[in-house]
């Protein structure tokens, strides 16, 4: 089994539940892990397609990390239907809340 990963894809976008997040934006990081069979339908898994999928999803309106995670997973499954497992993690860095929180994260794996 092969694993193709892109980690810490950084995106700055105006997403979130609170009005100020739509004005000042947030910094997000995305990690993707694709588990693939040893024999691929072509000689490689094009990881630029992974990056394009992630950035494309963040160009659409949205508020919840959960929605972004599920939409990214769904699109990657369409792009890589032969994937054995896809893991998506989306982090919002320094979320707007009291205290010092490094990030909020939502993961989905299937």
PDB file as gemmi writes it, atoms N, CA and C in Angstrom:
CRYST1    1.000    1.000    1.000  90.00  90.00  90.00 P 1                      
ATOM      1  N   UNK A   1       0.845  -1.182   0.000  1.00  0.00           N  
ATOM      2  CA  UNK A   1       0.000   0.000   0.000  1.00  0.00           C  
ATOM      3  C   UNK A   1       0.889   1.243   0.000  1.00  0.00           C  
ATOM      4  N   UNK A   2       0.505   2.221  -0.783  1.00  0.00           N  
ATOM      5  CA  UNK A   2       1.199   3.503  -0.853  1.00  0.00           C  
ATOM      6  C   UNK A   2       0.404   4.550  -0.085  1.00  0.00           C  
ATOM      7  N   UNK A   3       1.110   5.490   0.520  1.00  0.00           N  
ATOM      8  CA  UNK A   3       0.447   6.643   1.128  1.00  0.00           C  
ATOM      9  C   UNK A   3       1.023   7.905   0.507  1.00  0.00           C  
ATOM     10  N   UNK A   4       0.150   8.712  -0.037  1.00  0.00           N  
ATOM     11  CA  UNK A   4       0.534  10.013  -0.581  1.00  0.00           C  
ATOM     12  C   UNK A   4      -0.025  11.059   0.373  1.00  0.00           C  
ATOM     13  N   UNK A   5       0.849  11.951   0.854  1.00  0.00           N  
ATOM     14  CA  UNK A   5       0.427  12.944   1.847  1.00  0.00           C  
ATOM     15  C   UNK A   5       0.813  14.345   1.416  1.00  0.00           C  
ATOM     16  N   UNK A   6      -0.065  15.268   1.693  1.00  0.00           N  
ATOM     17  CA  UNK A   6       0.235  16.694   1.645  1.00  0.00           C  
ATOM     18  C   UNK A   6      -0.160  17.236   3.011  1.00  0.00           C  
ATOM     19  N   UNK A   7       0.795  17.825   3.721  1.00  0.00           N  
ATOM     20  CA  UNK A   7       0.520  18.332   5.060  1.00  0.00           C  
ATOM     21  C   UNK A   7       0.816  19.826   5.129  1.00  0.00           C  
ATOM     22  N   UNK A   8       0.084  20.469   5.987  1.00  0.00           N  
ATOM     23  CA  UNK A   8       0.212  21.900   6.261  1.00  0.00           C  
ATOM     24  C   UNK A   8       0.007  22.753   5.005  1.00  0.00           C  
ATOM     25  N   UNK A   9      -1.015  22.380   4.230  1.00  0.00           N  
ATOM     26  CA  UNK A   9      -1.441  23.247   3.129  1.00  0.00           C  
ATOM     27  C   UNK A   9      -2.040  24.487   3.797  1.00  0.00           C  
ATOM     28  N   UNK A  10      -1.437  25.629   3.607  1.00  0.00           N  
ATOM     29  CA  UNK A  10      -1.870  26.844   4.307  1.00  0.00           C  
ATOM     30  C   UNK A  10      -2.780  27.671   3.414  1.00  0.00           C  
ATOM     31  N   UNK A  11      -3.910  28.074   3.996  1.00  0.00           N  
ATOM     32  CA  UNK A  11      -4.908  28.858   3.269  1.00  0.00           C  
ATOM     33  C   UNK A  11      -5.386  29.989   4.177  1.00  0.00           C  
ATOM     34  N   UNK A  12      -5.465  31.185   3.637  1.00  0.00           N  
ATOM     35  CA  UNK A  12      -6.051  32.314   4.365  1.00  0.00           C  
ATOM     36  C   UNK A  12      -7.371  32.622   3.679  1.00  0.00           C  
ATOM     37  N   UNK A  13      -8.459  32.558   4.456  1.00  0.00           N  
ATOM     38  CA  UNK A  13      -9.788  32.712   3.860  1.00  0.00           C  
ATOM     39  C   UNK A  13     -10.760  33.307   4.875  1.00  0.00           C  
ATOM     40  N   UNK A  14     -11.809  33.991   4.395  1.00  0.00           N  
ATOM     41  CA  UNK A  14     -12.784  34.644   5.272  1.00  0.00           C  
ATOM     42  C   UNK A  14     -13.905  33.703   5.707  1.00  0.00           C  
ATOM     43  N   UNK A  15     -13.541  32.604   6.368  1.00  0.00           N  
ATOM     44  CA  UNK A  15     -14.542  31.629   6.798  1.00  0.00           C  
ATOM     45  C   UNK A  15     -14.617  31.578   8.322  1.00  0.00           C  
ATOM     46  N   UNK A  16     -15.809  31.338   8.830  1.00  0.00           N  
ATOM     47  CA  UNK A  16     -16.023  31.203  10.263  1.00  0.00           C  
ATOM     48  C   UNK A  16     -17.447  31.584  10.624  1.00  0.00           C  
ATOM     49  N   UNK A  17     -17.797  31.323  11.877  1.00  0.00           N  
ATOM     50  CA  UNK A  17     -19.151  31.612  12.349  1.00  0.00           C  
ATOM     51  C   UNK A  17     -19.366  33.080  12.710  1.00  0.00           C  
ATOM     52  N   UNK A  18     -18.283  33.758  13.097  1.00  0.00           N  
ATOM     53  CA  UNK A  18     -18.426  35.107  13.627  1.00  0.00           C  
ATOM     54  C   UNK A  18     -18.202  36.158  12.540  1.00  0.00           C  
ATOM     55  N   UNK A  19     -18.950  37.275  12.607  1.00  0.00           N  
ATOM     56  CA  UNK A  19     -18.843  38.312  11.567  1.00  0.00           C  
ATOM     57  C   UNK A  19     -17.410  38.815  11.343  1.00  0.00           C  
ATOM     58  N   UNK A  20     -16.635  38.978  12.426  1.00  0.00           N  
ATOM     59  CA  UNK A  20     -15.273  39.498  12.259  1.00  0.00           C  
ATOM     60  C   UNK A  20     -14.387  38.539  11.462  1.00  0.00           C  
ATOM     61  N   UNK A  21     -14.722  37.243  11.473  1.00  0.00           N  
ATOM     62  CA  UNK A  21     -13.930  36.274  10.708  1.00  0.00           C  
ATOM     63  C   UNK A  21     -14.115  36.471   9.204  1.00  0.00           C  
ATOM     64  N   UNK A  22     -15.268  36.984   8.820  1.00  0.00           N  
ATOM     65  CA  UNK A  22     -15.532  37.236   7.406  1.00  0.00           C  
ATOM     66  C   UNK A  22     -14.850  38.520   6.934  1.00  0.00           C  
ATOM     67  N   UNK A  23     -14.480  39.365   7.891  1.00  0.00           N  
ATOM     68  CA  UNK A  23     -13.804  40.620   7.557  1.00  0.00           C  
ATOM     69  C   UNK A  23     -12.285  40.429   7.565  1.00  0.00           C  
ATOM     70  N   UNK A  24     -11.767  39.901   8.690  1.00  0.00           N  
ATOM     71  CA  UNK A  24     -10.306  39.771   8.815  1.00  0.00           C  
ATOM     72  C   UNK A  24      -9.785  38.427   8.316  1.00  0.00           C  
ATOM     73  N   UNK A  25     -10.658  37.440   8.196  1.00  0.00           N  
ATOM     74  CA  UNK A  25     -10.245  36.125   7.715  1.00  0.00           C  
ATOM     75  C   UNK A  25      -9.558  35.294   8.788  1.00  0.00           C  
ATOM     76  N   UNK A  26      -9.260  34.070   8.439  1.00  0.00           N  
ATOM     77  CA  UNK A  26      -8.566  33.130   9.318  1.00  0.00           C  
ATOM     78  C   UNK A  26      -7.496  32.406   8.520  1.00  0.00           C  
ATOM     79  N   UNK A  27      -6.532  31.876   9.245  1.00  0.00           N  
ATOM     80  CA  UNK A  27      -5.522  31.025   8.622  1.00  0.00           C  
ATOM     81  C   UNK A  27      -5.872  29.582   8.932  1.00  0.00           C  
ATOM     82  N   UNK A  28      -5.933  28.779   7.885  1.00  0.00           N  
ATOM     83  CA  UNK A  28      -6.259  27.360   8.000  1.00  0.00           C  
ATOM     84  C   UNK A  28      -5.074  26.536   7.519  1.00  0.00           C  
ATOM     85  N   UNK A  29      -4.946  25.344   8.089  1.00  0.00           N  
ATOM     86  CA  UNK A  29      -4.002  24.351   7.592  1.00  0.00           C  
ATOM     87  C   UNK A  29      -4.772  23.072   7.313  1.00  0.00           C  
ATOM     88  N   UNK A  30      -4.384  22.394   6.247  1.00  0.00           N  
ATOM     89  CA  UNK A  30      -5.055  21.157   5.858  1.00  0.00           C  
ATOM     90  C   UNK A  30      -4.000  20.072   5.670  1.00  0.00           C  
ATOM     91  N   UNK A  31      -4.281  18.891   6.216  1.00  0.00           N  
ATOM     92  CA  UNK A  31      -3.453  17.703   6.008  1.00  0.00           C  
ATOM     93  C   UNK A  31      -4.282  16.676   5.263  1.00  0.00           C  
ATOM     94  N   UNK A  32      -3.685  16.069   4.254  1.00  0.00           N  
ATOM     95  CA  UNK A  32      -4.345  15.033   3.467  1.00  0.00           C  
ATOM     96  C   UNK A  32      -3.442  13.809   3.421  1.00  0.00           C  
ATOM     97  N   UNK A  33      -4.020  12.635   3.668  1.00  0.00           N  
ATOM     98  CA  UNK A  33      -3.331  11.357   3.492  1.00  0.00           C  
ATOM     99  C   UNK A  33      -4.215  10.464   2.638  1.00  0.00           C  
ATOM    100  N   UNK A  34      -3.676  10.011   1.515  1.00  0.00           N  
ATOM    101  CA  UNK A  34      -4.382   9.076   0.635  1.00  0.00           C  
ATOM    102  C   UNK A  34      -3.662   7.737   0.695  1.00  0.00           C  
ATOM    103  N   UNK A  35      -4.379   6.696   1.088  1.00  0.00           N  
ATOM    104  CA  UNK A  35      -3.816   5.351   1.012  1.00  0.00           C  
ATOM    105  C   UNK A  35      -4.266   4.741  -0.303  1.00  0.00           C  
ATOM    106  N   UNK A  36      -3.290   4.312  -1.084  1.00  0.00           N  
ATOM    107  CA  UNK A  36      -3.545   3.852  -2.444  1.00  0.00           C  
ATOM    108  C   UNK A  36      -3.048   2.422  -2.628  1.00  0.00           C  
ATOM    109  N   UNK A  37      -3.655   1.688  -3.539  1.00  0.00           N  
ATOM    110  CA  UNK A  37      -3.160   0.343  -3.825  1.00  0.00           C  
ATOM    111  C   UNK A  37      -1.780   0.423  -4.488  1.00  0.00           C  
ATOM    112  N   UNK A  38      -1.021  -0.659  -4.362  1.00  0.00           N  
ATOM    113  CA  UNK A  38       0.322  -0.684  -4.956  1.00  0.00           C  
ATOM    114  C   UNK A  38       0.283  -0.499  -6.469  1.00  0.00           C  
ATOM    115  N   UNK A  39      -0.718  -1.048  -7.112  1.00  0.00           N  
ATOM    116  CA  UNK A  39      -0.843  -0.932  -8.569  1.00  0.00           C  
ATOM    117  C   UNK A  39      -1.869   0.148  -8.895  1.00  0.00           C  
ATOM    118  N   UNK A  40      -1.380   1.309  -9.290  1.00  0.00           N  
ATOM    119  CA  UNK A  40      -2.262   2.433  -9.611  1.00  0.00           C  
ATOM    120  C   UNK A  40      -2.686   2.375 -11.075  1.00  0.00           C  
ATOM    121  N   UNK A  41      -3.834   2.978 -11.405  1.00  0.00           N  
ATOM    122  CA  UNK A  41      -4.270   3.007 -12.796  1.00  0.00           C  
ATOM    123  C   UNK A  41      -3.337   3.833 -13.689  1.00  0.00           C  
ATOM    124  N   UNK A  42      -2.542   4.699 -13.119  1.00  0.00           N  
ATOM    125  CA  UNK A  42      -1.485   5.384 -13.854  1.00  0.00           C  
ATOM    126  C   UNK A  42      -0.256   5.349 -12.959  1.00  0.00           C  
ATOM    127  N   UNK A  43       0.918   5.717 -13.457  1.00  0.00           N  
ATOM    128  CA  UNK A  43       2.145   5.463 -12.701  1.00  0.00           C  
ATOM    129  C   UNK A  43       2.350   6.312 -11.445  1.00  0.00           C  
ATOM    130  N   UNK A  44       1.473   7.252 -11.172  1.00  0.00           N  
ATOM    131  CA  UNK A  44       1.633   8.068  -9.967  1.00  0.00           C  
ATOM    132  C   UNK A  44       0.292   8.690  -9.585  1.00  0.00           C  
ATOM    133  N   UNK A  45       0.196   9.142  -8.345  1.00  0.00           N  
ATOM    134  CA  UNK A  45      -0.967   9.912  -7.891  1.00  0.00           C  
ATOM    135  C   UNK A  45      -0.545  11.380  -7.910  1.00  0.00           C  
ATOM    136  N   UNK A  46      -1.176  12.171  -8.721  1.00  0.00           N  
ATOM    137  CA  UNK A  46      -0.801  13.573  -8.922  1.00  0.00           C  
ATOM    138  C   UNK A  46      -1.220  14.402  -7.710  1.00  0.00           C  
ATOM    139  N   UNK A  47      -0.246  14.718  -6.860  1.00  0.00           N  
ATOM    140  CA  UNK A  47      -0.588  15.443  -5.634  1.00  0.00           C  
ATOM    141  C   UNK A  47      -0.936  16.898  -5.891  1.00  0.00           C  
ATOM    142  N   UNK A  48      -0.665  17.418  -7.086  1.00  0.00           N  
ATOM    143  CA  UNK A  48      -1.146  18.770  -7.387  1.00  0.00           C  
ATOM    144  C   UNK A  48      -2.673  18.787  -7.456  1.00  0.00           C  
ATOM    145  N   UNK A  49      -3.276  17.653  -7.831  1.00  0.00           N  
ATOM    146  CA  UNK A  49      -4.743  17.564  -7.829  1.00  0.00           C  
ATOM    147  C   UNK A  49      -5.296  17.642  -6.410  1.00  0.00           C  
ATOM    148  N   UNK A  50      -4.553  17.100  -5.458  1.00  0.00           N  
ATOM    149  CA  UNK A  50      -4.966  17.194  -4.052  1.00  0.00           C  
ATOM    150  C   UNK A  50      -4.990  18.663  -3.639  1.00  0.00           C  
ATOM    151  N   UNK A  51      -3.905  19.374  -3.930  1.00  0.00           N  
ATOM    152  CA  UNK A  51      -3.815  20.785  -3.564  1.00  0.00           C  
ATOM    153  C   UNK A  51      -4.901  21.613  -4.248  1.00  0.00           C  
ATOM    154  N   UNK A  52      -5.146  21.362  -5.528  1.00  0.00           N  
ATOM    155  CA  UNK A  52      -6.193  22.086  -6.254  1.00  0.00           C  
ATOM    156  C   UNK A  52      -7.572  21.825  -5.662  1.00  0.00           C  
ATOM    157  N   UNK A  53      -7.817  20.597  -5.234  1.00  0.00           N  
ATOM    158  CA  UNK A  53      -9.101  20.257  -4.617  1.00  0.00           C  
ATOM    159  C   UNK A  53      -9.292  21.038  -3.326  1.00  0.00           C  
ATOM    160  N   UNK A  54      -8.269  21.045  -2.482  1.00  0.00           N  
ATOM    161  CA  UNK A  54      -8.356  21.739  -1.192  1.00  0.00           C  
ATOM    162  C   UNK A  54      -8.574  23.233  -1.403  1.00  0.00           C  
ATOM    163  N   UNK A  55      -7.767  23.853  -2.245  1.00  0.00           N  
ATOM    164  CA  UNK A  55      -7.916  25.298  -2.442  1.00  0.00           C  
ATOM    165  C   UNK A  55      -9.244  25.635  -3.110  1.00  0.00           C  
ATOM    166  N   UNK A  56      -9.717  24.770  -3.984  1.00  0.00           N  
ATOM    167  CA  UNK A  56     -11.018  24.987  -4.619  1.00  0.00           C  
ATOM    168  C   UNK A  56     -12.158  24.981  -3.622  1.00  0.00           C  
ATOM    169  N   UNK A  57     -12.120  24.056  -2.675  1.00  0.00           N  
ATOM    170  CA  UNK A  57     -13.167  23.988  -1.641  1.00  0.00           C  
ATOM    171  C   UNK A  57     -13.141  25.252  -0.789  1.00  0.00           C  
ATOM    172  N   UNK A  58     -11.952  25.756  -0.458  1.00  0.00           N  
ATOM    173  CA  UNK A  58     -11.858  26.956   0.376  1.00  0.00           C  
ATOM    174  C   UNK A  58     -12.236  28.227  -0.388  1.00  0.00           C  
ATOM    175  N   UNK A  59     -12.342  28.154  -1.690  1.00  0.00           N  
ATOM    176  CA  UNK A  59     -12.815  29.304  -2.471  1.00  0.00           C  
ATOM    177  C   UNK A  59     -14.332  29.414  -2.459  1.00  0.00           C  
ATOM    178  N   UNK A  60     -15.008  28.397  -1.943  1.00  0.00           N  
ATOM    179  CA  UNK A  60     -16.472  28.420  -1.850  1.00  0.00           C  
ATOM    180  C   UNK A  60     -16.882  28.917  -0.463  1.00  0.00           C  
ATOM    181  N   UNK A  61     -18.076  29.498  -0.324  1.00  0.00           N  
ATOM    182  CA  UNK A  61     -18.530  29.962   0.986  1.00  0.00           C  
ATOM    183  C   UNK A  61     -18.663  28.802   1.973  1.00  0.00           C  
ATOM    184  N   UNK A  62     -18.404  29.105   3.227  1.00  0.00           N  
ATOM    185  CA  UNK A  62     -18.563  28.097   4.270  1.00  0.00           C  
ATOM    186  C   UNK A  62     -18.231  28.673   5.624  1.00  0.00           C  
ATOM    187  N   UNK A  63     -18.698  27.988   6.661  1.00  0.00           N  
ATOM    188  CA  UNK A  63     -18.454  28.461   8.016  1.00  0.00           C  
ATOM    189  C   UNK A  63     -17.795  27.412   8.896  1.00  0.00           C  
ATOM    190  N   UNK A  64     -18.229  26.172   8.795  1.00  0.00           N  
ATOM    191  CA  UNK A  64     -17.804  25.146   9.743  1.00  0.00           C  
ATOM    192  C   UNK A  64     -16.649  24.311   9.214  1.00  0.00           C  
ATOM    193  N   UNK A  65     -15.704  24.006  10.104  1.00  0.00           N  
ATOM    194  CA  UNK A  65     -14.606  23.113   9.741  1.00  0.00           C  
ATOM    195  C   UNK A  65     -15.139  21.757   9.291  1.00  0.00           C  
ATOM    196  N   UNK A  66     -16.201  21.303   9.953  1.00  0.00           N  
ATOM    197  CA  UNK A  66     -16.786  20.004   9.604  1.00  0.00           C  
ATOM    198  C   UNK A  66     -17.239  19.964   8.143  1.00  0.00           C  
ATOM    199  N   UNK A  67     -17.829  21.060   7.682  1.00  0.00           N  
ATOM    200  CA  UNK A  67     -18.287  21.128   6.291  1.00  0.00           C  
ATOM    201  C   UNK A  67     -17.106  21.074   5.330  1.00  0.00           C  
ATOM    202  N   UNK A  68     -16.047  21.813   5.639  1.00  0.00           N  
ATOM    203  CA  UNK A  68     -14.865  21.797   4.777  1.00  0.00           C  
ATOM    204  C   UNK A  68     -14.246  20.404   4.720  1.00  0.00           C  
ATOM    205  N   UNK A  69     -14.131  19.755   5.871  1.00  0.00           N  
ATOM    206  CA  UNK A  69     -13.543  18.406   5.918  1.00  0.00           C  
ATOM    207  C   UNK A  69     -14.341  17.440   5.044  1.00  0.00           C  
ATOM    208  N   UNK A  70     -15.655  17.433   5.210  1.00  0.00           N  
ATOM    209  CA  UNK A  70     -16.490  16.497   4.450  1.00  0.00           C  
ATOM    210  C   UNK A  70     -16.497  16.822   2.954  1.00  0.00           C  
ATOM    211  N   UNK A  71     -16.513  18.103   2.599  1.00  0.00           N  
ATOM    212  CA  UNK A  71     -16.489  18.480   1.180  1.00  0.00           C  
ATOM    213  C   UNK A  71     -15.159  18.116   0.519  1.00  0.00           C  
ATOM    214  N   UNK A  72     -14.067  18.351   1.220  1.00  0.00           N  
ATOM    215  CA  UNK A  72     -12.752  17.978   0.685  1.00  0.00           C  
ATOM    216  C   UNK A  72     -12.682  16.470   0.498  1.00  0.00           C  
ATOM    217  N   UNK A  73     -13.121  15.720   1.508  1.00  0.00           N  
ATOM    218  CA  UNK A  73     -13.093  14.252   1.422  1.00  0.00           C  
ATOM    219  C   UNK A  73     -13.915  13.771   0.230  1.00  0.00           C  
ATOM    220  N   UNK A  74     -15.097  14.320   0.075  1.00  0.00           N  
ATOM    221  CA  UNK A  74     -15.985  13.913  -1.013  1.00  0.00           C  
ATOM    222  C   UNK A  74     -15.359  14.176  -2.384  1.00  0.00           C  
ATOM    223  N   UNK A  75     -14.756  15.342  -2.550  1.00  0.00           N  
ATOM    224  CA  UNK A  75     -14.132  15.684  -3.832  1.00  0.00           C  
ATOM    225  C   UNK A  75     -12.898  14.821  -4.108  1.00  0.00           C  
ATOM    226  N   UNK A  76     -12.117  14.541  -3.059  1.00  0.00           N  
ATOM    227  CA  UNK A  76     -10.943  13.684  -3.253  1.00  0.00           C  
ATOM    228  C   UNK A  76     -11.358  12.269  -3.633  1.00  0.00           C  
ATOM    229  N   UNK A  77     -12.466  11.802  -3.066  1.00  0.00           N  
ATOM    230  CA  UNK A  77     -12.961  10.465  -3.408  1.00  0.00           C  
ATOM    231  C   UNK A  77     -13.369  10.405  -4.883  1.00  0.00           C  
ATOM    232  N   UNK A  78     -13.928  11.504  -5.397  1.00  0.00           N  
ATOM    233  CA  UNK A  78     -14.278  11.560  -6.823  1.00  0.00           C  
ATOM    234  C   UNK A  78     -13.018  11.583  -7.700  1.00  0.00           C  
ATOM    235  N   UNK A  79     -12.019  12.320  -7.256  1.00  0.00           N  
ATOM    236  CA  UNK A  79     -10.785  12.453  -8.025  1.00  0.00           C  
ATOM    237  C   UNK A  79      -9.939  11.185  -7.976  1.00  0.00           C  
ATOM    238  N   UNK A  80      -9.946  10.520  -6.808  1.00  0.00           N  
ATOM    239  CA  UNK A  80      -9.149   9.307  -6.605  1.00  0.00           C  
ATOM    240  C   UNK A  80     -10.067   8.165  -6.167  1.00  0.00           C  
ATOM    241  N   UNK A  81     -10.930   7.674  -7.051  1.00  0.00           N  
ATOM    242  CA  UNK A  81     -11.904   6.643  -6.658  1.00  0.00           C  
ATOM    243  C   UNK A  81     -11.259   5.322  -6.246  1.00  0.00           C  
ATOM    244  N   UNK A  82     -10.026   5.119  -6.618  1.00  0.00           N  
ATOM    245  CA  UNK A  82      -9.302   3.892  -6.282  1.00  0.00           C  
ATOM    246  C   UNK A  82      -8.622   3.972  -4.917  1.00  0.00           C  
ATOM    247  N   UNK A  83      -8.710   5.122  -4.223  1.00  0.00           N  
ATOM    248  CA  UNK A  83      -8.091   5.270  -2.903  1.00  0.00           C  
ATOM    249  C   UNK A  83      -8.717   4.290  -1.921  1.00  0.00           C  
ATOM    250  N   UNK A  84      -7.877   3.639  -1.148  1.00  0.00           N  
ATOM    251  CA  UNK A  84      -8.354   2.692  -0.144  1.00  0.00           C  
ATOM    252  C   UNK A  84      -8.863   3.419   1.096  1.00  0.00           C  
ATOM    253  N   UNK A  85      -8.208   4.520   1.427  1.00  0.00           N  
ATOM    254  CA  UNK A  85      -8.612   5.327   2.582  1.00  0.00           C  
ATOM    255  C   UNK A  85      -8.156   6.761   2.336  1.00  0.00           C  
ATOM    256  N   UNK A  86      -8.983   7.694   2.765  1.00  0.00           N  
ATOM    257  CA  UNK A  86      -8.647   9.115   2.664  1.00  0.00           C  
ATOM    258  C   UNK A  86      -8.826   9.731   4.047  1.00  0.00           C  
ATOM    259  N   UNK A  87      -7.786  10.426   4.502  1.00  0.00           N  
ATOM    260  CA  UNK A  87      -7.862  11.133   5.783  1.00  0.00           C  
ATOM    261  C   UNK A  87      -7.673  12.622   5.514  1.00  0.00           C  
ATOM    262  N   UNK A  88      -8.591  13.417   6.068  1.00  0.00           N  
ATOM    263  CA  UNK A  88      -8.556  14.874   5.911  1.00  0.00           C  
ATOM    264  C   UNK A  88      -8.586  15.506   7.297  1.00  0.00           C  
ATOM    265  N   UNK A  89      -7.670  16.419   7.552  1.00  0.00           N  
ATOM    266  CA  UNK A  89      -7.673  17.198   8.791  1.00  0.00           C  
ATOM    267  C   UNK A  89      -7.628  18.674   8.410  1.00  0.00           C  
ATOM    268  N   UNK A  90      -8.523  19.461   8.998  1.00  0.00           N  
ATOM    269  CA  UNK A  90      -8.548  20.909   8.768  1.00  0.00           C  
ATOM    270  C   UNK A  90      -8.386  21.596  10.117  1.00  0.00           C  
ATOM    271  N   UNK A  91      -7.424  22.513  10.181  1.00  0.00           N  
ATOM    272  CA  UNK A  91      -7.162  23.275  11.398  1.00  0.00           C  
ATOM    273  C   UNK A  91      -7.400  24.757  11.148  1.00  0.00           C  
ATOM    274  N   UNK A  92      -8.045  25.394  12.093  1.00  0.00           N  
ATOM    275  CA  UNK A  92      -8.135  26.860  12.101  1.00  0.00           C  
ATOM    276  C   UNK A  92      -7.106  27.319  13.130  1.00  0.00           C  
ATOM    277  N   UNK A  93      -6.082  28.040  12.668  1.00  0.00           N  
ATOM    278  CA  UNK A  93      -5.021  28.487  13.558  1.00  0.00           C  
ATOM    279  C   UNK A  93      -5.479  29.694  14.366  1.00  0.00           C  
ATOM    280  N   UNK A  94      -5.137  29.686  15.637  1.00  0.00           N  
ATOM    281  CA  UNK A  94      -5.474  30.781  16.551  1.00  0.00           C  
ATOM    282  C   UNK A  94      -6.941  31.189  16.424  1.00  0.00           C  
ATOM    283  N   UNK A  95      -7.873  30.277  16.700  1.00  0.00           N  
ATOM    284  CA  UNK A  95      -9.294  30.613  16.574  1.00  0.00           C  
ATOM    285  C   UNK A  95      -9.687  31.736  17.537  1.00  0.00           C  
ATOM    286  N   UNK A  96     -10.657  32.558  17.134  1.00  0.00           N  
ATOM    287  CA  UNK A  96     -11.047  33.699  17.966  1.00  0.00           C  
ATOM    288  C   UNK A  96     -11.850  33.260  19.186  1.00  0.00           C  
ATOM    289  N   UNK A  97     -11.150  33.039  20.276  1.00  0.00           N  
ATOM    290  CA  UNK A  97     -11.790  32.655  21.535  1.00  0.00           C  
ATOM    291  C   UNK A  97     -10.890  33.078  22.679  1.00  0.00           C  
ATOM    292  N   UNK A  98     -11.448  33.168  23.873  1.00  0.00           N  
ATOM    293  CA  UNK A  98     -10.632  33.578  25.018  1.00  0.00           C  
ATOM    294  C   UNK A  98      -9.495  32.591  25.266  1.00  0.00           C  
ATOM    295  N   UNK A  99      -8.417  33.110  25.783  1.00  0.00           N  
ATOM    296  CA  UNK A  99      -7.264  32.270  26.078  1.00  0.00           C  
ATOM    297  C   UNK A  99      -6.372  32.130  24.861  1.00  0.00           C  
ATOM    298  N   UNK A 100      -5.353  31.331  25.031  1.00  0.00           N  
ATOM    299  CA  UNK A 100      -4.401  31.122  23.950  1.00  0.00           C  
ATOM    300  C   UNK A 100      -4.567  29.704  23.418  1.00  0.00           C  
ATOM    301  N   UNK A 101      -5.231  29.580  22.280  1.00  0.00           N  
ATOM    302  CA  UNK A 101      -5.497  28.284  21.658  1.00  0.00           C  
ATOM    303  C   UNK A 101      -4.709  28.232  20.350  1.00  0.00           C  
ATOM    304  N   UNK A 102      -3.871  27.220  20.192  1.00  0.00           N  
ATOM    305  CA  UNK A 102      -3.044  27.107  18.985  1.00  0.00           C  
ATOM    306  C   UNK A 102      -3.904  26.866  17.747  1.00  0.00           C  
ATOM    307  N   UNK A 103      -4.852  25.936  17.850  1.00  0.00           N  
ATOM    308  CA  UNK A 103      -5.734  25.659  16.716  1.00  0.00           C  
ATOM    309  C   UNK A 103      -6.924  24.826  17.148  1.00  0.00           C  
ATOM    310  N   UNK A 104      -7.968  24.907  16.327  1.00  0.00           N  
ATOM    311  CA  UNK A 104      -9.119  24.001  16.423  1.00  0.00           C  
ATOM    312  C   UNK A 104      -9.018  23.092  15.203  1.00  0.00           C  
ATOM    313  N   UNK A 105      -9.291  21.810  15.381  1.00  0.00           N  
ATOM    314  CA  UNK A 105      -9.106  20.854  14.286  1.00  0.00           C  
ATOM    315  C   UNK A 105     -10.272  19.887  14.197  1.00  0.00           C  
ATOM    316  N   UNK A 106     -10.628  19.547  12.955  1.00  0.00           N  
ATOM    317  CA  UNK A 106     -11.623  18.513  12.681  1.00  0.00           C  
ATOM    318  C   UNK A 106     -10.994  17.549  11.682  1.00  0.00           C  
ATOM    319  N   UNK A 107     -11.143  16.242  11.943  1.00  0.00           N  
ATOM    320  CA  UNK A 107     -10.599  15.203  11.063  1.00  0.00           C  
ATOM    321  C   UNK A 107     -11.708  14.267  10.611  1.00  0.00           C  
ATOM    322  N   UNK A 108     -11.536  13.725   9.422  1.00  0.00           N  
ATOM    323  CA  UNK A 108     -12.437  12.688   8.910  1.00  0.00           C  
ATOM    324  C   UNK A 108     -11.598  11.687   8.138  1.00  0.00           C  
ATOM    325  N   UNK A 109     -11.855  10.417   8.397  1.00  0.00           N  
ATOM    326  CA  UNK A 109     -11.086   9.356   7.760  1.00  0.00           C  
ATOM    327  C   UNK A 109     -12.029   8.239   7.355  1.00  0.00           C  
ATOM    328  N   UNK A 110     -11.931   7.841   6.110  1.00  0.00           N  
ATOM    329  CA  UNK A 110     -12.743   6.717   5.642  1.00  0.00           C  
ATOM    330  C   UNK A 110     -12.107   6.127   4.410  1.00  0.00           C  
TER     331      UNK A 110                                                      
END                                                                             
